[in-house]
Amino acid sequence: MAEPKASGTFTDIMTHCNCWHIISYPRSGNHAVRAVVERFSGRPTLGCPGAERDDPPIYLRAPNLSLDLIKIRDQQCIGRKSHFPREFIKHDAQEAEAGIILITRDPVEAITSQIYSMVTPRIFRKGVKPFFAVRQAVDDYLGSVFVFRAMHDRKRIHVRYEDFIRPNSGVPAKLLQLMGFSTIPSEAEVAETLLLSFDSLQRPGRATRDRKIVEKLRNEISKRLTYDEVLALAQFQSGELP
């Protein structure tokens, strides 16, 4: 692994943060970011507060126990996962000086996936309009973005999920650099680490989704929130990864 080159004032000030909130709407790649951060920091990340049994550190999960990619050298947590402001508040009571990593994914993709996985499809087939589910989901999606904006006195980094998982993007390595780590993983190491996380974006029956319901959800979401609007909010005085 090569030593990173200095890339500006923002990188320099990011090196003093010892722990990070990793916040995102569900289905937006939180698991993927946690896997990379754990492996290359050698420290664990914590799941959502109150979900310790179902949302353990990535290194304790079956995929990593099988592949043994993540080796923990220091048990002090490096990250705390939150999907909603209430979870952030609980974690922040323990890590009030933590930096913030916001992960965004196209809201049409993330919200459609989340609603379809949480709401029984037959409810929509019976004629119930997706309006109410989408309205609440959009509010929830924006919750983590506004937490990120509000913490203007914290060290902050914005990660776009689509860039993070794109082969040879360099974004995972740049994230680690901005967090203050002195090693840069190879693209092969990043790719094999991401394999630990992709199962988290799957749900039973995904291949058999009702396309009419999916299109209704996507259309309703598009009317309310676009990715351009999300990115404009997220870029407010943040460390923006290319």
Backbone hydrogen bonds, N-H to C=O, Kabsch-Sander energy under -0.5 kcal/mol:
donor,donor_aa,acceptor,acceptor_aa,energy
12,D,8,G,-1.6
13,I,9,T,-2.0
14,M,10,F,-1.1
15,T,11,T,-0.6
15,T,12,D,-1.0
16,H,13,I,-0.8
17,C,14,M,-1.2
18,N,16,H,-0.5
20,W,78,I,-1.7
21,H,99,G,-3.4
22,I,80,R,-2.7
23,I,21,H,-0.6
23,I,101,I,-2.7
24,S,82,S,-1.8
25,Y,103,I,-0.5
28,S,25,Y,-0.7
33,V,29,G,-2.2
34,R,30,N,-2.5
35,A,31,H,-2.3
36,V,32,A,-1.9
37,V,33,V,-2.7
38,E,34,R,-2.9
39,R,35,A,-2.3
40,F,36,V,-2.2
41,S,37,V,-1.2
42,G,38,E,-2.1
46,L,79,G,-2.9
47,G,55,D,-0.7
51,A,48,C,-2.1
55,D,51,A,-2.5
60,L,57,P,-1.2
61,R,58,I,-1.5
64,N,61,R,-0.5
65,L,61,R,-2.4
66,S,62,A,-1.9
67,L,63,P,-2.2
68,D,64,N,-3.8
71,K,69,L,-0.6
72,I,70,I,-0.5
73,R,42,G,-2.6
74,D,42,G,-2.0
78,I,44,P,-2.9
79,G,44,P,-0.9
80,R,20,W,-2.2
81,K,46,L,-2.7
82,S,22,I,-1.9
87,E,84,F,-1.0
88,F,84,F,-2.0
89,I,85,P,-2.6
90,K,86,R,-1.5
91,H,87,E,-2.4
92,D,88,F,-3.1
93,A,89,I,-1.2
94,Q,91,H,-1.7
95,E,91,H,-1.4
98,A,95,E,-1.8
99,G,19,C,-2.3
100,I,155,K,-2.7
101,I,21,H,-3.4
102,L,100,I,-0.6
102,L,157,I,-2.7
103,I,23,I,-2.5
103,I,101,I,-0.5
104,T,102,L,-0.5
104,T,159,V,-2.4
109,E,106,D,-0.6
110,A,106,D,-2.6
111,I,107,P,-2.4
112,T,108,V,-1.4
113,S,109,E,-2.1
114,Q,110,A,-2.3
115,I,111,I,-2.9
116,Y,112,T,-2.4
117,S,113,S,-1.7
118,M,114,Q,-1.4
119,V,115,I,-2.8
123,I,120,T,-2.0
124,F,120,T,-0.6
124,F,121,P,-0.9
125,R,121,P,-1.6
126,K,122,R,-1.3
127,G,124,F,-1.7
128,V,123,I,-1.3
132,F,129,K,-0.6
134,V,130,P,-2.6
135,R,131,F,-2.6
136,Q,132,F,-1.9
137,A,133,A,-2.1
138,V,134,V,-2.8
139,D,135,R,-1.6
140,D,136,Q,-2.4
141,Y,137,A,-2.9
142,L,138,V,-2.3
143,G,139,D,-0.9
144,S,140,D,-0.8
144,S,141,Y,-0.6
145,V,141,Y,-0.8
146,F,142,L,-2.6
147,V,143,G,-1.8
148,F,144,S,-2.1
149,R,145,V,-2.2
150,A,146,F,-2.4
151,M,147,V,-1.6
152,H,150,A,-1.8
154,R,151,M,-1.8
157,I,100,I,-2.5
158,H,239,G,-3.1
159,V,102,L,-3.4
161,Y,104,T,-3.1
161,Y,159,V,-0.6
163,D,160,R,-0.7
164,F,160,R,-2.3
165,I,161,Y,-2.0
166,R,163,D,-0.5
169,S,166,R,-1.6
174,K,170,G,-2.0
175,L,171,V,-2.7
176,L,172,P,-2.1
177,Q,173,A,-2.0
178,L,174,K,-2.6
179,M,175,L,-1.8
180,G,176,L,-0.5
180,G,177,Q,-1.3
181,F,176,L,-2.4
184,I,2,A,-0.8
190,V,186,S,-2.2
191,A,187,E,-2.5
192,E,188,A,-2.1
193,T,189,E,-1.7
194,L,190,V,-2.4
195,L,191,A,-1.0
196,L,193,T,-1.6
197,S,194,L,-1.9
198,F,194,L,-1.1
200,S,197,S,-1.9
201,L,198,F,-1.4
202,Q,199,D,-1.3
206,R,203,R,-1.8
208,T,205,G,-1.3
209,R,206,R,-1.3
211,R,209,R,-0.7
214,V,210,D,-2.4
215,E,211,R,-2.5
216,K,212,K,-1.9
217,L,213,I,-2.4
218,R,214,V,-2.7
219,N,215,E,-2.5
220,E,216,K,-2.2
221,I,217,L,-2.5
222,S,218,R,-2.4
223,K,219,N,-1.4
224,R,220,E,-0.7
224,R,221,I,-1.3
225,L,221,I,-2.5
230,V,226,T,-1.8
231,L,227,Y,-2.9
232,A,228,D,-2.0
233,L,229,E,-1.7
234,A,230,V,-2.6
235,Q,231,L,-1.8
236,F,233,L,-1.2
237,Q,235,Q,-0.8
238,S,235,Q,-1.0
239,G,156,R,-1.3
240,E,238,S,-0.8
241,L,158,H,-1.6
241,L,239,G,-0.6
